[in-house]
Amino acid sequence: MDTSVVYADLNLAKTQGLRHVSPPSLHSGTCRCPHWHRLALKLSCAGLILLVLSLTGLSVSVGFLVQKPPIEKCSAAAQENRTEPKGRSAMLTCPGDWHSYRDKCLFISQTYGNWSEGLADCSMKEATLLFIEDEEELKFIQDFLKSKEHQFFIGINYVPAEKTWKWINGSILNPDLLQVTGKAKEDSCGVISKTEVFSETCSADNRWVCQKKLKHV
């Protein structure tokens, strides 16, 4: 074997060894992104998610603010309804020649007549003869009459069939409230003075006291 053949074999082995150690070549279309590019992409995605969440929260807040004024308007209307009775109470008043007591207007007649005439006169005034509801009202009426030297018919009369005194509204006189002094007969009606309530003939001439409810002006 000559030396030229041996040289050729050595060159072939070296060439194959070099070819085997070399790393594999990349395709021309393959892109290897640096590490900071991937980090920037992740941060961009996170920012986009935060932006979407912020816009969603803003939309909900705007919707709430849009609905709030009608709610406040309803609340104000409810407040007006709650305060309305107080305003109306302040507007309750009696006519000029009547006197107020609680929720009543009281009228003291200046003319004389029998019990039936007093009842008719009160009815023409859209009122009725006075009926007393409690001891406090009784005291008020008698204190009011202290300056008047008269006696006045009120809305009570004696009912012989039931042997009792009854108010004109149909209720029976409570003896714990007041006692009607004097004899109770078939034609007996109640009159009040500054000191007592007593029995008087219904046909006698007296003044009277009318009452009616306060009205809105």
Backbone as a chain_set.jsonl record, in Angstrom:
{"seq": "MDTSVVYADLNLAKTQGLRHVSPPSLHSGTCRCPHWHRLALKLSCAGLILLVLSLTGLSVSVGFLVQKPPIEKCSAAAQENRTEPKGRSAMLTCPGDWHSYRDKCLFISQTYGNWSEGLADCSMKEATLLFIEDEEELKFIQDFLKSKEHQFFIGINYVPAEKTWKWINGSILNPDLLQVTGKAKEDSCGVISKTEVFSETCSADNRWVCQKKLKHV", "coords": {"N": [[0.89, -1.191, 0.0], [0.587, 2.209, -0.951], [1.641, 5.495, 0.162], [-0.162, 7.571, -0.447], [-2.762, 6.629, -0.397], [-3.214, 6.038, 2.237], [-3.226, 8.623, 3.353], [-5.49, 9.726, 2.285], [-7.471, 8.241, 3.579], [-7.225, 9.134, 6.266], [-7.929, 11.801, 6.111], [-10.663, 11.57, 5.566], [-11.729, 10.399, 7.893], [-11.333, 12.449, 9.778], [-12.852, 14.432, 8.714], [-15.42, 13.348, 8.961], [-15.634, 13.203, 11.732], [-15.649, 15.888, 12.528], [-18.001, 16.68, 11.299], [-19.9, 15.316, 12.723], [-19.789, 16.391, 15.335], [-20.686, 19.03, 15.114], [-23.315, 21.348, 15.845], [-26.85, 20.988, 15.257], [-28.222, 22.57, 12.412], [-30.368, 25.501, 12.239], [-33.647, 26.107, 10.95], [-34.351, 28.494, 8.421], [-36.672, 30.072, 8.882], [-37.13, 30.024, 11.603], [-37.579, 31.637, 14.796], [-35.909, 32.781, 17.558], [-36.789, 34.139, 20.485], [-35.563, 36.651, 22.689], [-35.092, 36.53, 26.337], [-36.132, 38.804, 27.738], [-38.08, 39.658, 26.011], [-40.142, 37.793, 26.283], [-40.874, 38.294, 28.964], [-41.849, 40.91, 28.784], [-44.096, 40.452, 27.223], [-45.722, 38.956, 28.957], [-46.184, 40.88, 30.989], [-47.632, 42.739, 29.529], [-49.974, 41.309, 28.94], [-50.998, 40.994, 31.554], [-51.479, 43.685, 32.237], [-53.477, 44.282, 30.379], [-55.572, 42.669, 31.291], [-56.066, 43.861, 33.811], [-56.948, 46.357, 32.911], [-59.376, 45.686, 31.627], [-60.853, 44.756, 33.843], [-60.989, 47.125, 35.331], [-62.521, 48.763, 33.639], [-64.925, 47.354, 33.706], [-65.68, 47.616, 36.422], [-66.004, 50.419, 36.483], [-68.197, 50.735, 34.785], [-70.243, 49.518, 36.266], [-70.327, 51.278, 38.469], [-71.158, 53.678, 37.243], [-73.711, 52.914, 36.382], [-74.987, 52.611, 38.863], [-74.914, 55.248, 39.831], [-76.563, 56.483, 37.986], [-79.042, 55.401, 38.591], [-79.485, 56.361, 41.144], [-80.594, 59.085, 41.585], [-83.527, 58.847, 41.062], [-84.174, 57.216, 43.264], [-83.524, 58.862, 45.426], [-85.384, 60.821, 44.931], [-87.812, 59.487, 45.36], [-87.473, 58.961, 48.042], [-87.53, 61.552, 49.083], [-90.151, 62.228, 48.445], [-91.518, 60.413, 50.054], [-90.763, 61.411, 52.531], [-92.072, 63.875, 52.482], [-94.701, 62.987, 52.525], [-94.776, 61.861, 55.068], [-94.529, 64.123, 56.657], [-96.747, 65.582, 56.062], [-99.228, 65.414, 57.612], [-98.572, 66.967, 59.88], [-98.286, 69.505, 58.777], [-100.883, 69.963, 57.911], [-102.254, 69.951, 60.352], [-101.369, 72.308, 61.427], [-102.827, 74.094, 59.933], [-105.407, 73.911, 60.76], [-108.259, 75.54, 61.991], [-110.613, 77.665, 63.743], [-113.796, 79.306, 63.053], [-114.179, 82.921, 63.166], [-115.873, 83.779, 65.337], [-115.874, 81.653, 67.049], [-114.524, 79.443, 69.557], [-111.536, 77.704, 70.184], [-110.818, 74.371, 71.275], [-108.838, 71.703, 71.949], [-109.571, 69.424, 69.464], [-111.876, 70.693, 68.789], [-114.317, 73.217, 67.966], [-115.902, 75.764, 69.697], [-119.012, 77.357, 70.332], [-120.63, 80.039, 71.827], [-123.826, 80.917, 72.445], [-125.626, 84.006, 71.929], [-128.227, 84.502, 72.09], [-131.528, 83.54, 73.31], [-133.425, 80.581, 73.964], [-135.43, 77.536, 73.784], [-134.45, 74.087, 74.501], [-134.686, 72.518, 72.148], [-134.677, 74.526, 70.199], [-132.107, 75.48, 70.518], [-130.703, 73.223, 69.707], [-131.453, 73.124, 67.0], [-130.372, 75.543, 66.092], [-127.629, 75.105, 66.39], [-127.371, 73.034, 64.547], [-127.851, 74.382, 62.129], [-125.496, 75.734, 61.975], [-123.785, 73.832, 61.176], [-123.074, 72.167, 63.281], [-123.374, 70.802, 66.628], [-125.15, 70.487, 69.775], [-123.136, 70.87, 72.701], [-121.264, 68.091, 73.873], [-119.691, 66.61, 76.603], [-116.55, 65.119, 77.049], [-114.599, 64.312, 78.914], [-113.166, 64.789, 82.234], [-111.307, 66.824, 82.162], [-112.102, 68.398, 80.009], [-114.583, 69.215, 80.992], [-113.779, 70.841, 83.161], [-112.43, 72.831, 81.724], [-114.553, 74.041, 80.278], [-116.19, 75.023, 82.345], [-114.424, 76.802, 83.596], [-114.168, 78.573, 81.515], [-116.699, 79.657, 81.461], [-116.856, 81.172, 83.733], [-116.819, 83.935, 83.726], [-119.298, 84.559, 82.826], [-122.573, 85.249, 83.566], [-124.64, 83.297, 83.244], [-126.591, 80.389, 82.335], [-126.269, 77.446, 80.342], [-127.664, 75.479, 77.764], [-126.701, 72.131, 77.098], [-125.677, 69.239, 75.194], [-127.352, 67.047, 76.36], [-129.938, 64.976, 77.629], [-132.736, 63.72, 79.522], [-133.862, 60.355, 79.421], [-136.777, 58.905, 79.863], [-137.783, 56.275, 79.423], [-135.571, 54.659, 79.585], [-134.599, 55.476, 81.923], [-132.341, 57.115, 82.37], [-129.634, 59.471, 81.801], [-128.702, 60.707, 78.641], [-126.307, 61.457, 76.155], [-126.437, 63.465, 73.152], [-125.211, 62.095, 71.128], [-125.877, 59.538, 71.54], [-124.592, 58.101, 73.533], [-124.427, 56.901, 76.915], [-124.584, 58.793, 79.926], [-121.707, 59.013, 81.883], [-121.496, 58.487, 85.236], [-119.237, 58.859, 86.743], [-117.928, 60.831, 85.462], [-119.48, 63.215, 85.537], [-122.095, 64.551, 87.59], [-125.525, 65.029, 87.218], [-127.311, 67.385, 88.736], [-130.42, 67.928, 90.579], [-133.92, 67.247, 89.85], [-134.759, 64.535, 87.756], [-136.838, 64.405, 85.096], [-139.507, 63.661, 82.726], [-139.369, 65.693, 80.819], [-136.734, 66.765, 80.893], [-133.701, 68.474, 80.504], [-130.147, 68.951, 80.17], [-128.267, 71.574, 81.645], [-125.449, 73.771, 81.859], [-123.446, 75.514, 84.163], [-121.101, 77.858, 85.633], [-120.365, 76.402, 87.819], [-121.7, 73.92, 88.048], [-123.5, 71.069, 86.604], [-126.825, 70.756, 85.833], [-130.303, 69.682, 86.097], [-132.821, 70.877, 83.944], [-135.927, 72.218, 82.773], [-136.767, 71.281, 79.499], [-138.154, 73.068, 77.915], [-137.574, 75.551, 78.863], [-136.137, 78.903, 78.704], [-132.948, 79.458, 77.674], [-129.466, 80.169, 77.05], [-127.064, 78.486, 74.85], [-124.491, 76.047, 74.144], [-122.608, 75.338, 71.362], [-120.85, 72.861, 69.406], [-118.276, 71.872, 67.077], [-116.167, 70.077, 64.759], [-112.735, 70.907, 64.173], [-111.77, 72.454, 61.103], [-110.118, 72.184, 57.89], [-108.472, 74.949, 56.428]], "CA": [[0.0, 0.0, 0.0], [1.392, 3.41, -1.027], [1.356, 6.531, 1.152], [-1.273, 8.442, -0.856], [-4.031, 6.022, -0.016], [-3.308, 6.216, 3.69], [-3.534, 10.045, 3.595], [-6.901, 9.921, 1.944], [-8.295, 7.664, 4.638], [-7.123, 9.99, 7.438], [-8.727, 13.016, 5.846], [-12.073, 11.193, 5.606], [-12.128, 10.223, 9.292], [-11.358, 13.759, 10.408], [-14.0, 15.187, 8.197], [-16.645, 12.783, 9.539], [-15.699, 13.571, 13.146], [-16.067, 17.283, 12.612], [-19.403, 16.801, 10.894], [-20.728, 14.729, 13.756], [-19.774, 17.261, 16.515], [-21.336, 20.319, 14.819], [-24.737, 21.405, 16.244], [-27.793, 20.975, 14.11], [-28.538, 23.903, 11.875], [-31.752, 25.967, 12.389], [-34.329, 26.514, 9.714], [-34.244, 29.933, 8.174], [-37.865, 30.771, 9.361], [-37.277, 29.883, 13.042], [-37.217, 32.857, 15.543], [-35.66, 32.566, 18.975], [-36.977, 35.434, 21.167], [-34.774, 36.821, 23.915], [-35.836, 36.36, 27.602], [-36.864, 40.031, 28.11], [-39.274, 39.775, 25.161], [-41.213, 36.984, 26.897], [-41.305, 38.995, 30.17], [-42.662, 42.058, 28.356], [-45.376, 39.932, 26.753], [-46.52, 38.6, 30.14], [-46.619, 42.114, 31.635], [-48.664, 43.352, 28.676], [-51.219, 40.552, 29.154], [-51.516, 41.342, 32.88], [-52.018, 45.045, 32.16], [-54.727, 44.243, 29.625], [-56.6, 42.104, 32.186], [-56.4, 44.903, 34.787], [-57.716, 47.393, 32.221], [-60.736, 45.175, 31.427], [-61.517, 44.76, 35.148], [-61.264, 48.517, 35.704], [-63.639, 49.247, 32.829], [-66.138, 46.697, 34.206], [-66.05, 48.286, 37.67], [-66.474, 51.768, 36.161], [-69.545, 50.622, 34.214], [-71.164, 49.249, 37.374], [-70.464, 52.515, 39.26], [-71.963, 54.634, 36.467], [-75.097, 52.453, 36.446], [-75.518, 52.913, 40.197], [-75.135, 56.694, 39.939], [-77.704, 56.852, 37.142], [-80.266, 54.998, 39.27], [-79.596, 56.967, 42.468], [-81.526, 60.227, 41.703], [-84.925, 58.484, 41.298], [-84.331, 56.708, 44.625], [-83.557, 60.018, 46.31], [-86.639, 61.529, 44.696], [-88.851, 58.745, 46.064], [-87.267, 59.165, 49.475], [-88.019, 62.89, 49.416], [-91.617, 62.2, 48.403], [-91.982, 59.727, 51.259], [-90.584, 62.32, 53.656], [-93.146, 64.871, 52.417], [-95.934, 62.351, 52.967], [-94.744, 61.69, 56.51], [-94.655, 65.407, 57.338], [-97.964, 66.271, 55.64], [-100.224, 65.621, 58.675], [-98.2, 68.077, 60.744], [-98.603, 70.74, 58.085], [-102.332, 70.142, 57.923], [-102.68, 70.292, 61.704], [-101.079, 73.717, 61.648], [-103.792, 74.897, 59.186], [-106.733, 73.788, 61.361], [-108.65, 76.757, 62.692], [-112.048, 77.854, 63.981], [-114.313, 80.6, 62.582], [-113.816, 84.055, 64.019], [-116.681, 83.927, 66.543], [-115.823, 80.39, 67.761], [-113.363, 79.272, 70.427], [-110.947, 76.38, 69.957], [-110.392, 73.529, 72.384], [-108.406, 70.436, 71.358], [-109.978, 69.35, 68.056], [-113.244, 71.225, 68.708], [-114.63, 74.642, 67.958], [-117.04, 75.985, 70.598], [-119.77, 78.584, 70.082], [-121.498, 80.456, 72.934], [-124.899, 81.706, 71.84], [-125.989, 85.28, 72.561], [-129.693, 84.54, 72.1], [-132.174, 82.597, 74.219], [-134.427, 79.701, 73.369], [-135.521, 76.257, 74.485], [-133.404, 73.105, 74.152], [-134.855, 72.143, 70.739], [-134.232, 75.657, 69.377], [-130.647, 75.469, 70.573], [-130.249, 72.111, 68.864], [-131.654, 73.522, 65.607], [-129.416, 76.603, 65.77], [-126.313, 74.471, 66.208], [-127.406, 72.271, 63.303], [-127.687, 75.341, 61.032], [-124.074, 76.114, 61.956], [-123.054, 72.588, 60.905], [-122.538, 71.784, 64.583], [-124.355, 70.187, 67.512], [-124.99, 70.919, 71.161], [-121.915, 70.367, 73.329], [-121.201, 66.938, 74.777], [-118.414, 66.659, 77.323], [-115.937, 63.794, 76.924], [-113.808, 63.913, 80.077], [-113.13, 65.765, 83.327], [-110.488, 67.969, 81.751], [-112.952, 69.261, 79.183], [-115.573, 69.802, 81.894], [-113.12, 71.928, 83.889], [-112.174, 73.917, 80.78], [-115.821, 74.722, 79.971], [-116.64, 75.775, 83.521], [-113.518, 77.951, 83.749], [-114.488, 79.508, 80.444], [-117.99, 80.284, 81.757], [-116.808, 81.894, 85.005], [-117.081, 85.364, 83.514], [-120.636, 84.72, 82.247], [-123.615, 85.035, 84.574], [-125.747, 82.62, 82.567], [-126.505, 78.935, 82.229], [-126.317, 77.116, 78.923], [-128.039, 74.122, 77.392], [-125.702, 71.29, 76.44], [-126.302, 68.126, 74.456], [-127.736, 65.901, 77.175], [-131.321, 65.008, 78.092], [-133.135, 62.539, 80.281], [-134.698, 59.416, 78.662], [-137.576, 58.212, 80.894], [-137.93, 54.84, 79.158], [-134.339, 53.994, 80.022], [-134.287, 56.043, 83.232], [-130.934, 57.511, 82.367], [-129.253, 60.631, 81.003], [-127.945, 60.307, 77.452], [-125.803, 62.517, 75.269], [-127.127, 63.444, 71.856], [-124.568, 61.143, 70.227], [-126.39, 58.216, 71.882], [-123.868, 57.474, 74.637], [-125.007, 57.092, 78.248], [-123.763, 59.616, 80.805], [-120.862, 58.328, 82.856], [-121.64, 59.207, 86.506], [-117.916, 59.199, 87.265], [-117.499, 62.056, 84.791], [-120.224, 64.318, 86.16], [-123.411, 64.258, 88.143], [-126.541, 66.032, 86.903], [-128.086, 67.645, 89.953], [-131.827, 68.266, 90.354], [-134.825, 66.143, 89.531], [-134.787, 64.074, 86.362], [-138.228, 64.137, 84.707], [-139.677, 63.342, 81.297], [-138.978, 66.847, 80.007], [-135.539, 67.327, 81.536], [-132.491, 68.613, 79.693], [-129.022, 69.395, 80.971], [-127.655, 72.893, 81.454], [-124.181, 73.902, 82.56], [-123.068, 76.839, 84.654], [-119.685, 77.9, 85.988], [-120.113, 75.565, 88.992], [-122.332, 72.594, 88.035], [-124.421, 70.664, 85.54], [-128.066, 70.419, 86.542], [-131.495, 69.392, 85.3], [-133.671, 72.038, 83.632], [-137.001, 71.9, 81.834], [-136.301, 71.466, 78.113], [-138.875, 74.182, 77.292], [-137.128, 76.822, 79.459], [-135.306, 79.752, 77.848], [-131.546, 79.565, 78.069], [-128.502, 80.159, 75.964], [-126.557, 77.136, 74.612], [-123.111, 75.909, 73.647], [-122.469, 74.426, 70.202], [-119.507, 72.376, 69.11], [-118.028, 71.176, 65.816], [-114.775, 69.711, 64.57], [-111.868, 71.835, 63.445], [-111.765, 72.207, 59.666], [-108.992, 72.705, 57.135], [-108.745, 76.229, 55.78]], "C": [[0.904, 1.21, 0.0], [0.888, 4.445, -0.051], [0.201, 7.387, 0.773], [-2.604, 7.893, -0.426], [-4.249, 6.185, 1.469], [-3.692, 7.628, 4.033], [-5.001, 10.321, 3.312], [-7.807, 9.372, 3.013], [-8.295, 8.529, 5.882], [-7.969, 11.24, 7.264], [-10.217, 12.719, 5.959], [-12.538, 11.035, 7.039], [-12.208, 11.538, 10.015], [-12.555, 14.569, 9.995], [-15.287, 14.68, 8.795], [-16.79, 13.135, 11.005], [-16.155, 14.99, 13.339], [-17.544, 17.452, 12.289], [-20.327, 16.287, 11.987], [-20.84, 15.631, 14.983], [-20.552, 18.535, 16.293], [-22.788, 20.275, 15.223], [-25.638, 21.427, 15.05], [-28.144, 22.385, 13.695], [-30.01, 24.201, 12.041], [-32.34, 26.28, 11.039], [-34.286, 28.015, 9.585], [-35.433, 30.703, 8.737], [-38.039, 30.734, 10.871], [-36.743, 31.121, 13.749], [-37.051, 32.514, 17.002], [-35.682, 33.905, 19.693], [-36.094, 35.485, 22.399], [-35.684, 36.703, 25.14], [-36.639, 37.608, 27.948], [-38.088, 40.257, 27.24], [-40.44, 39.0, 25.772], [-41.762, 37.67, 28.157], [-42.206, 40.187, 29.826], [-44.046, 41.617, 27.886], [-46.291, 39.576, 27.923], [-47.047, 39.845, 30.85], [-47.723, 42.803, 30.836], [-50.01, 42.655, 28.866], [-51.841, 40.894, 30.505], [-52.124, 42.733, 32.892], [-53.346, 45.092, 31.439], [-55.864, 43.712, 30.49], [-57.04, 43.136, 33.214], [-57.245, 46.005, 34.163], [-59.161, 46.961, 32.022], [-61.517, 45.184, 32.736], [-61.882, 46.169, 35.586], [-62.446, 49.069, 34.944], [-64.956, 48.634, 33.301], [-66.629, 47.357, 35.495], [-66.591, 49.686, 37.438], [-67.886, 51.746, 35.605], [-70.58, 50.383, 35.305], [-71.401, 50.507, 38.204], [-71.331, 53.536, 38.548], [-73.432, 54.232, 36.5], [-75.745, 52.76, 37.777], [-75.824, 54.388, 40.347], [-76.328, 57.141, 39.117], [-79.01, 56.517, 37.838], [-80.49, 55.73, 40.574], [-80.57, 58.135, 42.549], [-82.98, 59.848, 41.856], [-85.17, 57.963, 42.698], [-84.41, 57.86, 45.597], [-84.86, 60.786, 46.158], [-87.786, 60.844, 45.417], [-88.728, 58.931, 47.564], [-87.78, 60.528, 49.91], [-89.546, 62.944, 49.413], [-92.192, 61.516, 49.628], [-91.857, 60.613, 52.484], [-91.681, 63.374, 53.68], [-94.462, 64.274, 52.898], [-95.975, 62.171, 54.47], [-94.969, 62.998, 57.238], [-95.958, 66.119, 57.007], [-98.981, 66.457, 56.764], [-99.89, 66.766, 59.597], [-98.547, 69.413, 60.101], [-100.087, 71.019, 58.093], [-102.828, 70.553, 59.297], [-102.468, 71.766, 61.978], [-102.113, 74.606, 60.959], [-105.21, 74.776, 59.751], [-107.064, 75.045, 62.159], [-110.165, 76.799, 62.852], [-112.504, 79.172, 63.354], [-114.068, 81.699, 63.619], [-114.597, 84.17, 65.311], [-116.785, 82.614, 67.329], [-114.53, 80.319, 68.571], [-112.836, 77.836, 70.268], [-110.61, 75.69, 71.275], [-110.112, 72.139, 71.824], [-108.775, 70.425, 69.871], [-111.398, 69.864, 67.846], [-113.235, 72.739, 68.525], [-115.918, 74.829, 68.773], [-117.68, 77.338, 70.313], [-120.705, 78.839, 71.266], [-122.581, 81.366, 72.367], [-125.14, 82.989, 72.637], [-127.508, 85.449, 72.627], [-130.232, 83.451, 73.02], [-133.189, 81.758, 73.448], [-134.503, 78.413, 74.179], [-134.459, 75.278, 73.938], [-133.475, 72.719, 72.666], [-134.402, 73.263, 69.809], [-132.702, 75.764, 69.377], [-130.065, 74.384, 69.694], [-130.352, 72.466, 67.385], [-130.65, 74.596, 65.187], [-128.009, 76.019, 65.55], [-126.266, 73.709, 64.88], [-127.246, 73.186, 62.084], [-126.234, 75.796, 60.894], [-123.17, 74.915, 61.666], [-122.364, 72.096, 62.175], [-123.636, 71.069, 65.359], [-124.163, 70.743, 68.91], [-123.792, 70.207, 71.797], [-122.152, 69.061, 74.078], [-119.775, 66.822, 75.305], [-117.831, 65.25, 77.398], [-115.13, 63.366, 78.141], [-113.778, 65.049, 81.105], [-112.325, 67.011, 82.948], [-111.303, 68.947, 80.907], [-114.017, 69.941, 80.044], [-114.979, 70.998, 82.646], [-112.862, 73.126, 82.97], [-113.446, 74.718, 80.507], [-116.264, 75.572, 81.162], [-115.723, 76.968, 83.807], [-113.816, 79.017, 82.709], [-115.766, 80.287, 80.752], [-117.983, 81.107, 83.051], [-117.151, 83.365, 84.852], [-118.504, 85.617, 83.0], [-121.693, 84.352, 83.297], [-124.848, 84.401, 83.931], [-125.557, 81.114, 82.715], [-126.817, 78.552, 80.789], [-126.755, 75.666, 78.724], [-126.824, 73.407, 76.776], [-126.409, 70.056, 75.893], [-126.581, 66.895, 75.285], [-129.185, 66.063, 77.626], [-131.672, 63.681, 78.758], [-134.083, 61.687, 79.437], [-135.495, 58.582, 79.667], [-137.666, 56.71, 80.671], [-136.714, 54.058, 79.636], [-133.883, 54.457, 81.401], [-132.799, 56.418, 83.351], [-130.744, 58.779, 81.551], [-128.403, 60.151, 79.821], [-127.499, 61.544, 76.687], [-126.472, 62.38, 73.906], [-126.44, 62.534, 70.838], [-124.96, 59.701, 70.559], [-125.688, 57.539, 73.039], [-124.509, 57.835, 75.981], [-124.036, 57.908, 79.105], [-122.987, 58.741, 81.792], [-120.94, 59.085, 84.187], [-120.296, 59.556, 87.144], [-117.377, 60.477, 86.622], [-118.178, 63.269, 85.416], [-121.57, 63.819, 86.669], [-124.361, 65.401, 87.763], [-127.406, 66.21, 88.149], [-129.519, 68.04, 89.608], [-132.626, 67.043, 89.964], [-134.787, 65.823, 88.041], [-136.212, 63.674, 86.011], [-138.292, 63.872, 83.204], [-139.18, 64.473, 80.413], [-137.775, 67.541, 80.645], [-134.362, 67.319, 80.564], [-131.382, 69.187, 80.571], [-128.567, 70.798, 80.61], [-126.379, 72.945, 82.297], [-123.98, 75.352, 82.986], [-121.592, 76.797, 85.024], [-119.35, 76.993, 87.173], [-120.657, 74.145, 88.89], [-123.077, 72.33, 86.735], [-125.692, 70.193, 86.233], [-129.222, 70.234, 85.569], [-132.347, 70.64, 85.142], [-134.759, 71.568, 82.673], [-136.558, 72.225, 80.41], [-136.965, 72.668, 77.432], [-138.463, 75.541, 77.869], [-136.257, 77.59, 78.462], [-133.901, 79.87, 78.447], [-130.688, 79.816, 76.829], [-127.99, 78.717, 75.789], [-125.114, 77.19, 74.117], [-123.113, 74.888, 72.512], [-121.014, 73.979, 70.075], [-119.448, 71.786, 67.705], [-116.524, 70.941, 65.686], [-114.007, 70.84, 63.871], [-111.868, 71.453, 61.975], [-110.515, 72.774, 59.033], [-109.397, 73.99, 56.426], [-108.041, 76.243, 54.429]], "O": [[1.847, 1.298, 0.786], [-0.195, 4.285, 0.512], [-0.418, 7.933, 1.686], [-3.507, 8.67, -0.115], [-5.369, 6.446, 1.907], [-4.46, 7.812, 4.977], [-5.656, 11.071, 4.036], [-8.826, 9.986, 3.328], [-9.345, 8.638, 6.516], [-8.649, 11.672, 8.196], [-10.967, 13.579, 6.421], [-13.631, 11.486, 7.382], [-13.117, 11.717, 10.826], [-13.177, 15.279, 10.785], [-16.172, 15.474, 9.113], [-17.901, 13.344, 11.493], [-16.964, 15.27, 14.223], [-18.246, 18.251, 12.909], [-21.438, 16.794, 12.143], [-21.89, 15.643, 15.624], [-21.055, 19.089, 17.271], [-23.456, 19.27, 14.978], [-25.241, 21.836, 13.959], [-28.338, 23.272, 14.527], [-30.834, 23.288, 11.995], [-31.636, 26.666, 10.106], [-34.191, 28.722, 10.589], [-35.276, 31.881, 9.057], [-38.978, 31.333, 11.394], [-35.668, 31.626, 13.428], [-37.981, 31.997, 17.621], [-34.761, 34.711, 19.563], [-35.901, 34.474, 23.074], [-36.907, 36.767, 25.009], [-37.766, 37.469, 28.425], [-39.025, 40.946, 27.642], [-41.576, 39.475, 25.784], [-42.968, 37.637, 28.402], [-43.205, 40.433, 30.503], [-45.041, 42.306, 28.115], [-47.489, 39.859, 27.889], [-48.204, 39.881, 31.266], [-48.643, 43.382, 31.413], [-51.052, 43.306, 28.944], [-53.055, 41.065, 30.606], [-53.177, 42.942, 33.495], [-54.243, 45.843, 31.824], [-56.981, 44.227, 30.442], [-58.234, 43.286, 33.473], [-58.155, 46.53, 34.805], [-60.079, 47.758, 32.218], [-62.687, 45.565, 32.764], [-62.955, 46.391, 36.147], [-63.286, 49.764, 35.515], [-65.987, 49.305, 33.301], [-67.819, 47.625, 35.655], [-67.53, 50.107, 38.113], [-68.689, 52.627, 35.91], [-71.663, 50.968, 35.28], [-72.532, 50.784, 38.603], [-72.156, 54.195, 39.182], [-74.308, 55.087, 36.629], [-76.919, 53.127, 37.829], [-76.853, 54.76, 40.912], [-77.032, 58.074, 39.502], [-79.987, 57.253, 37.705], [-81.612, 55.721, 41.078], [-81.334, 58.192, 43.513], [-83.661, 60.441, 42.692], [-86.225, 58.215, 43.28], [-85.252, 57.861, 46.495], [-85.383, 61.337, 47.127], [-88.636, 61.506, 46.014], [-89.727, 59.044, 48.275], [-88.39, 60.658, 50.971], [-90.159, 63.606, 50.25], [-93.201, 61.949, 50.183], [-92.713, 60.59, 53.369], [-92.173, 63.738, 54.748], [-95.244, 64.934, 53.582], [-97.028, 62.3, 55.095], [-95.542, 63.002, 58.327], [-96.257, 67.155, 57.601], [-99.556, 67.539, 56.884], [-100.785, 67.473, 60.061], [-99.03, 70.332, 60.762], [-100.512, 72.163, 58.259], [-103.714, 71.4, 59.413], [-103.266, 72.405, 62.664], [-102.274, 75.762, 61.35], [-106.121, 75.459, 59.281], [-106.231, 75.546, 62.914], [-110.898, 76.068, 62.186], [-111.685, 80.066, 63.143], [-113.788, 81.427, 64.786], [-114.039, 84.622, 66.311], [-117.668, 82.465, 68.174], [-113.57, 81.042, 68.303], [-113.612, 76.882, 70.224], [-110.182, 76.319, 72.243], [-111.005, 71.475, 71.296], [-108.353, 71.297, 69.112], [-112.05, 69.523, 66.859], [-112.281, 73.429, 68.881], [-116.904, 74.125, 68.552], [-116.991, 78.332, 70.084], [-121.476, 77.962, 71.658], [-122.29, 82.454, 71.87], [-124.895, 83.051, 73.841], [-128.003, 86.439, 73.165], [-129.499, 82.562, 73.453], [-133.729, 82.178, 72.425], [-133.747, 78.216, 75.13], [-133.687, 75.611, 73.039], [-132.443, 72.606, 72.005], [-133.816, 73.003, 68.759], [-132.091, 76.098, 68.361], [-129.058, 74.591, 69.017], [-129.455, 72.15, 66.603], [-130.137, 74.57, 64.069], [-127.304, 76.412, 64.621], [-125.255, 73.733, 64.176], [-126.583, 72.816, 61.115], [-125.803, 76.195, 59.813], [-121.959, 74.968, 61.877], [-121.212, 71.664, 62.142], [-124.698, 70.766, 64.814], [-123.154, 71.385, 69.206], [-123.486, 69.066, 71.452], [-123.12, 68.934, 74.828], [-118.799, 66.922, 74.561], [-118.526, 64.302, 77.764], [-114.986, 62.168, 78.384], [-114.307, 66.134, 80.86], [-112.646, 68.119, 83.377], [-111.205, 70.162, 81.072], [-114.319, 71.117, 79.841], [-115.616, 72.047, 82.749], [-113.043, 74.277, 83.365], [-113.412, 75.948, 80.506], [-116.669, 76.721, 80.987], [-116.196, 78.028, 84.217], [-113.728, 80.213, 82.986], [-115.902, 81.443, 80.35], [-119.009, 81.678, 83.42], [-117.717, 83.97, 85.763], [-118.877, 86.766, 82.763], [-121.677, 83.247, 83.839], [-125.961, 84.911, 84.062], [-124.512, 80.638, 83.158], [-127.551, 79.26, 80.099], [-126.29, 74.756, 79.41], [-126.037, 74.002, 76.039], [-127.605, 69.866, 76.114], [-126.104, 65.808, 74.96], [-129.61, 67.167, 77.967], [-130.994, 62.669, 78.577], [-134.999, 62.217, 78.808], [-134.952, 57.651, 80.261], [-137.629, 55.943, 81.634], [-136.841, 52.905, 80.048], [-132.932, 53.925, 81.975], [-132.121, 56.067, 84.317], [-131.579, 59.124, 80.715], [-127.514, 59.314, 79.973], [-128.221, 62.536, 76.589], [-127.0, 61.324, 73.556], [-127.019, 62.23, 69.795], [-124.453, 58.757, 69.952], [-126.144, 56.49, 73.494], [-125.057, 58.924, 76.154], [-122.821, 57.734, 79.02], [-123.545, 57.855, 82.439], [-120.488, 60.227, 84.257], [-120.223, 60.448, 87.989], [-116.484, 61.125, 87.166], [-117.513, 64.238, 85.781], [-122.092, 62.798, 86.221], [-124.05, 66.576, 87.957], [-128.132, 65.303, 88.555], [-129.801, 68.44, 88.478], [-132.085, 65.954, 89.775], [-134.784, 66.713, 87.191], [-136.741, 62.711, 86.566], [-137.275, 63.86, 82.51], [-138.619, 64.215, 79.348], [-137.798, 68.745, 80.901], [-134.07, 66.321, 79.905], [-131.65, 69.828, 81.587], [-128.49, 71.165, 79.438], [-126.253, 72.254, 83.308], [-124.306, 76.285, 82.253], [-120.911, 75.808, 84.755], [-118.176, 76.826, 87.503], [-120.151, 73.246, 89.561], [-123.261, 73.213, 85.897], [-125.645, 69.335, 87.114], [-129.134, 70.579, 84.39], [-132.567, 71.374, 86.105], [-134.555, 70.655, 81.872], [-136.038, 73.309, 80.146], [-136.413, 73.227, 76.485], [-138.95, 76.575, 77.413], [-135.717, 77.02, 77.515], [-133.718, 80.325, 79.577], [-131.157, 79.682, 75.699], [-128.435, 77.82, 76.506], [-124.604, 78.241, 73.729], [-123.551, 73.749, 72.67], [-120.091, 74.628, 70.568], [-120.442, 71.263, 67.201], [-115.722, 71.531, 66.409], [-114.567, 71.611, 63.092], [-111.954, 70.274, 61.634], [-109.915, 73.716, 59.55], [-110.502, 74.11, 55.898], [-108.128, 77.228, 53.697]]}, "num_chains": 1, "name": "protein.A"}
